[in-house]
Amino acid sequence: MALHRLSFRLRPAVTHVRSLHTSGCGQQQEAAAVESEPEPLSVFRTRENDPACQSERQIGQYYTLPSADIRTLFPHGLPRRYQLQMKTFNEASMMVRQPALEVISYLKAANYSKPSLRYLFYGLKGSGKTMSLCHTLHFCYTQGWLVLHVPDAHIWVKNCKELLPSSYNTSRFDQPLQASEWLRNFRNTNEHFLSKIKTRQRYSWTKREFTEEGSPLVQLVDQGISRVKSSSDVVGAVMKELRAQSGQPESNFRLAVAVDGVNALWGRSTIRKEDKSPVDPEELTLVHNLKKLMTNSWTGGAIITTLSQTGSLFTPKSSYLPQELLGERGFDSLDPFIPVSVPNYSEKEFESCYLYYMDRQWLQHPQGRTEEGKKEIIFLSNRNPSMLDRICAFL
């Protein structure tokens, strides 16, 4: 009965026409309604699939990401279980939540002639920090931003398959496999920008290979993809060029730097040198260059990050606050930043997720569809999104 009452309570929020909205979003929605007969809409879904047009009225509802955006924007970066869910449900739907809407509102109001602002999603493990980051990135992508996405910073500081001494700086180490993979994904996401942006200096890779000043940035990226040995230095050159050109009068792009698990940059590494001594993350070429992007010494963009317990090696599992996971060095390096808390599901968000799972036939056990079963799921998951997904996978 509670589901029935909730259905009537939520239905006005998804069926009411947004008559007071004067932006292009409302006009597009009205035009689409005129062109085709709208299908009946469930209370847990919204037709507003443009992140720029979403507001608090859509909180707790799912919107659908176009498959083209998924292929281009997220060749990497989506949580593994969410990718499995996409295949199972045959769609990519993301819940509209307050943390992402908060950061999106800040991005809309920011002054991009000033130093870039830093945003930090934090919260308990499995609360949805990565999904909030992806939602925010989808907004940036639909607004025509250049997206520089590092989806798993902790992977750069552990389990390195190949570690080579840097040819540019003997005190650092290159990770050619990770670097070349990142460059391929970066090219896939921003291909339409790379031919327009020109390099501002000459780069020498070997005695015979170099990239001339004024070359398209795509040529620099292709150098790192085709010549894996120099890929780590190419990543540094790409980041340097974007940092220098973002916000300049002649540049026609805004830069979104997104790092999932940013605390790994100031943590400890499990990578070992030949003498079995640990490698400090600062000694890694990729980490060294990424840290430069974390400074707010450049304009014309934003730095959007998350904290990750997974990427925080040798720290208590219960830690989740910025000062606990970043440590003194990391906190001082990022300060000032805008912290955005990502809590577990609210009652409304849980009900929406519960209805969505039933709609997708993810909850098939008869007891899981009863009021008693729902209360048991709430008790076991504590409305934690990740735990809820894992529990319902067996029902």
C-alpha positions in Angstrom: 0.0 0.0 0.0 2.9 2.3 0.7 4.1 2.0 -2.9 0.6 2.8 -4.1 0.4 6.0 -1.9 4.0 7.0 -3.0 3.0 6.6 -6.6 0.2 9.2 -6.2 2.5 11.4 -4.2 5.3 11.4 -6.8 3.2 11.5 -9.9 2.5 15.3 -10.0 6.3 15.9 -9.9 6.8 14.0 -13.2 3.7 14.9 -15.1 3.3 18.6 -14.3 4.2 20.8 -17.3 7.1 23.1 -16.7 5.3 26.2 -17.9 7.5 28.7 -16.0 10.7 27.4 -17.6 11.9 29.9 -20.2 15.1 28.3 -21.3 15.7 26.3 -24.5 15.2 23.1 -22.4 11.5 23.8 -21.9 11.1 24.7 -25.5 12.7 21.4 -26.7 10.5 19.5 -24.3 7.3 21.1 -25.6 8.4 20.6 -29.2 9.0 16.9 -28.6 5.6 16.6 -27.0 3.9 18.1 -30.0 5.8 15.9 -32.5 5.0 12.6 -30.9 2.4 11.1 -28.6 4.2 10.7 -25.2 4.4 7.3 -23.7 3.1 6.8 -20.1 5.8 7.8 -17.7 6.7 5.9 -14.6 7.0 7.8 -11.3 10.7 6.9 -11.0 11.6 8.2 -14.5 11.9 11.7 -16.0 11.7 12.8 -19.6 14.3 15.5 -18.9 17.4 13.9 -20.2 19.4 17.0 -20.5 21.5 17.6 -17.3 21.5 21.3 -17.9 17.7 21.4 -17.6 17.3 19.2 -14.6 16.4 20.7 -11.2 15.3 19.6 -7.7 12.0 18.5 -9.2 13.7 15.6 -10.8 15.6 14.5 -7.7 15.2 10.7 -7.2 14.1 10.1 -10.8 16.1 8.3 -13.4 17.0 9.9 -16.7 18.4 8.0 -19.8 21.8 8.7 -21.3 22.0 8.3 -25.1 24.1 5.4 -26.2 26.2 7.7 -28.3 27.1 9.7 -25.2 28.1 6.6 -23.3 30.4 5.4 -26.1 32.1 8.8 -26.5 32.2 10.2 -23.0 32.6 7.1 -21.0 34.9 4.7 -22.8 36.2 4.3 -19.3 35.1 5.7 -15.9 31.8 4.0 -15.2 31.8 1.7 -12.2 32.1 -2.0 -13.2 28.8 -3.0 -11.6 27.0 -0.2 -13.4 28.4 -1.4 -16.7 27.1 -4.9 -15.9 23.7 -3.3 -15.0 23.6 -1.5 -18.3 24.1 -4.7 -20.2 21.4 -6.5 -18.1 18.8 -3.7 -18.3 19.7 -2.9 -21.9 19.8 0.8 -21.1 21.9 3.4 -19.3 19.8 5.2 -16.7 21.2 7.5 -14.0 19.4 8.8 -10.9 19.2 12.6 -10.5 20.7 13.4 -7.1 21.2 16.5 -5.1 25.1 16.4 -5.0 25.5 16.4 -8.7 22.8 19.1 -9.1 24.7 21.2 -6.6 27.9 21.1 -8.5 26.2 21.7 -11.8 24.6 24.8 -10.4 28.0 26.0 -9.3 29.4 25.3 -12.8 26.6 27.4 -14.3 27.3 30.4 -12.1 31.1 30.3 -12.1 33.3 33.1 -13.4 35.7 31.4 -15.8 38.0 34.3 -16.1 39.1 33.6 -12.5 41.3 30.6 -11.3 39.5 27.3 -11.6 37.4 26.1 -8.7 37.9 22.7 -7.2 35.0 20.5 -6.3 35.3 17.4 -4.1 32.6 14.7 -3.7 33.0 12.7 -0.5 30.9 10.3 1.4 30.7 6.7 2.7 31.8 3.8 0.6 29.2 3.0 -2.1 27.2 6.1 -1.6 27.4 7.2 -5.2 30.4 9.5 -5.5 31.5 8.2 -8.8 28.0 8.3 -10.3 27.7 11.9 -9.1 30.9 12.7 -10.9 29.7 11.0 -14.1 26.4 12.9 -13.9 28.4 16.2 -13.6 30.7 15.2 -16.5 27.6 14.4 -18.7 26.5 18.0 -18.1 30.0 19.3 -19.1 30.0 17.1 -22.2 26.5 18.3 -23.3 27.6 21.9 -22.9 30.6 21.4 -25.2 33.4 21.2 -22.7 36.7 19.4 -23.3 36.7 16.6 -20.8 40.0 15.3 -19.3 38.9 12.3 -17.2 41.1 10.2 -15.0 38.6 7.5 -13.8 40.8 5.5 -11.4 43.8 7.5 -10.0 44.6 4.7 -7.6 45.4 2.3 -10.5 48.3 4.6 -11.3 49.9 4.0 -7.9 49.5 0.2 -7.6 49.7 -3.0 -9.7 51.8 -1.4 -12.4 52.5 -4.0 -15.2 55.5 -2.1 -16.6 57.6 0.5 -14.9 60.5 2.2 -16.9 62.9 4.9 -15.9 61.9 8.2 -17.5 63.9 9.3 -20.5 63.1 13.0 -19.7 63.9 13.0 -15.9 66.0 10.2 -14.5 64.4 10.7 -11.0 61.0 9.6 -12.2 59.4 6.5 -13.6 57.1 6.1 -16.7 54.1 3.8 -16.9 53.7 3.4 -20.7 50.8 0.9 -20.7 48.6 3.0 -18.5 49.6 6.2 -20.3 48.8 4.8 -23.8 45.5 3.4 -22.7 44.5 6.8 -21.2 45.5 8.6 -24.4 43.3 6.3 -26.5 40.3 7.0 -24.3 41.1 10.8 -24.2 41.2 10.9 -28.0 37.9 9.0 -28.2 36.2 11.6 -26.0 37.6 14.8 -27.4 38.4 14.0 -31.0 36.5 17.0 -32.3 38.7 19.4 -30.2 42.1 17.9 -30.9 42.4 18.9 -34.5 41.5 22.6 -33.6 44.0 23.0 -30.7 47.6 23.7 -31.8 50.7 23.1 -29.8 52.6 26.1 -28.5 56.1 24.6 -28.5 58.3 21.9 -30.1 58.5 18.5 -28.5 61.4 16.1 -29.2 60.9 12.4 -28.5 63.9 10.8 -30.2 66.7 12.1 -32.4 64.4 11.5 -35.4 60.9 12.0 -33.9 59.5 15.3 -32.8 56.3 17.4 -32.8 56.6 20.8 -34.3 55.2 24.0 -32.8 51.7 24.7 -34.2 50.9 21.0 -34.8 47.3 19.9 -34.1 47.1 18.4 -30.6 45.8 15.1 -32.2 49.2 14.6 -33.7 50.7 14.8 -30.2 48.2 12.3 -28.9 48.8 9.9 -31.7 52.5 10.1 -31.0 51.9 8.7 -27.6 49.5 6.0 -28.8 51.8 4.8 -31.6 55.1 5.1 -29.7 54.2 3.6 -26.3 57.7 4.3 -24.9 57.1 8.0 -25.0 53.4 7.9 -23.9 54.0 9.1 -20.3 55.8 12.2 -21.5 53.1 12.8 -24.1 50.4 12.8 -21.4 52.4 15.4 -19.6 52.7 17.5 -22.8 49.0 17.2 -23.4 48.1 18.3 -19.9 50.7 21.2 -20.2 49.2 22.5 -23.4 45.6 22.3 -22.1 46.5 24.0 -18.9 48.3 26.8 -20.8 45.6 27.4 -23.4 42.4 27.0 -21.3 40.8 30.3 -20.6 42.9 32.2 -23.1 41.0 34.7 -25.5 41.9 32.7 -28.6 40.8 29.4 -27.0 37.3 28.2 -27.8 36.9 25.5 -25.1 36.3 25.1 -21.4 38.2 22.4 -19.7 36.7 19.9 -17.2 39.4 18.0 -15.3 37.8 15.1 -13.5 39.7 12.7 -11.2 38.0 9.8 -9.4 39.9 8.8 -6.3 42.1 12.0 -6.2 43.4 11.1 -2.7 45.6 8.4 -4.3 47.9 11.2 -5.6 49.0 12.0 -2.0 48.8 8.5 -0.6 51.2 5.6 -0.6 52.1 3.3 -3.5 52.4 -0.4 -3.7 54.8 -0.2 -6.7 58.3 -1.4 -6.0 61.6 -0.4 -7.6 64.2 -3.0 -8.6 65.8 -2.8 -5.2 62.3 -3.6 -3.6 62.0 -0.1 -2.1 58.6 1.6 -2.5 58.0 4.2 -5.2 56.6 7.5 -4.0 53.6 8.6 -6.1 55.5 11.9 -6.8 58.2 9.9 -8.6 55.6 8.7 -11.2 55.5 10.8 -14.3 51.7 10.5 -14.7 51.1 11.5 -11.1 53.6 14.4 -11.2 51.9 15.9 -14.3 48.3 15.3 -13.0 49.2 17.1 -9.7 50.0 20.2 -11.8 46.4 20.1 -13.2 45.1 20.0 -9.6 46.4 23.5 -8.9 44.1 26.4 -9.5 46.8 28.3 -11.4 44.9 28.1 -14.7 41.5 29.5 -15.8 38.7 28.6 -18.1 37.5 25.4 -16.5 36.8 23.4 -13.4 38.4 20.6 -11.3 35.9 18.0 -10.2 37.2 15.2 -8.0 36.0 12.4 -5.7 37.5 10.7 -2.7 37.8 6.9 -2.7 38.4 4.5 0.1 39.5 2.0 -2.6 42.3 4.4 -3.6 43.4 5.2 -0.1 45.9 2.5 0.7 47.0 1.8 4.3 44.1 3.8 5.8 41.2 2.6 8.0 38.2 1.4 6.0 35.9 3.6 8.1 37.7 6.8 7.0 35.7 8.9 4.5 36.2 12.6 5.4 38.5 14.8 3.3 41.1 15.4 6.0 41.2 11.6 6.7 41.7 10.4 3.2 43.7 13.3 1.7 46.1 13.6 4.6 47.9 16.8 5.5 49.8 17.1 2.2 46.8 16.4 0.0 44.4 18.7 2.0 46.9 21.6 1.8 47.4 21.0 -1.9 43.7 21.1 -2.7 42.7 23.8 -0.3 40.6 25.8 -1.0 38.0 23.5 -2.4 34.3 23.1 -2.3 33.3 19.9 -0.4 30.1 18.2 -1.6 28.7 15.4 0.6 27.2 12.4 -1.1 24.9 10.6 1.4 23.1 7.3 1.2 19.7 7.2 -0.5 17.0 9.3 1.0 13.6 7.6 1.5 12.3 9.0 -1.8 15.5 7.9 -3.6 15.3 4.4 -2.2 11.7 4.1 -3.3 12.5 5.2 -6.8 15.4 2.8 -7.0 13.2 0.0 -5.6 10.5 0.7 -8.2 13.1 0.9 -11.0 14.6 -2.5 -10.0 11.1 -4.0 -10.1 10.4 -2.4 -13.4 13.5 -3.9 -14.9 12.7 -7.3 -13.4 15.8 -7.1 -11.2 13.7 -8.0 -8.2 12.1 -11.3 -9.0 11.7 -13.1 -5.7 8.1 -12.8 -4.6 9.1 -11.9 -1.0 11.3 -9.0 -2.4 8.2 -7.4 -3.8 6.3 -7.3 -0.5 6.3 -4.6 2.2 8.0 -6.9 4.6 10.6 -7.8 2.0 11.2 -4.1 1.3 11.7 -3.4 5.0 14.3 -6.2 5.2 16.2 -4.8 2.1 16.2 -1.4 3.8 17.6 -2.9 7.0 20.3 -4.9 5.2 21.4 -2.1 2.9 20.9 0.9 5.1 19.8 2.6 1.8 23.5 2.5 0.6 23.3 2.4 -3.3 26.1 0.0 -3.8 25.0 -2.4 -1.0 21.4 -2.2 -2.3 22.6 -3.2 -5.8 24.5 -6.2 -4.4 21.7 -7.4 -2.2 19.0 -7.1 -5.0 21.3 -9.0 -7.4 20.4 -12.2 -5.5 16.7 -11.5 -5.4 
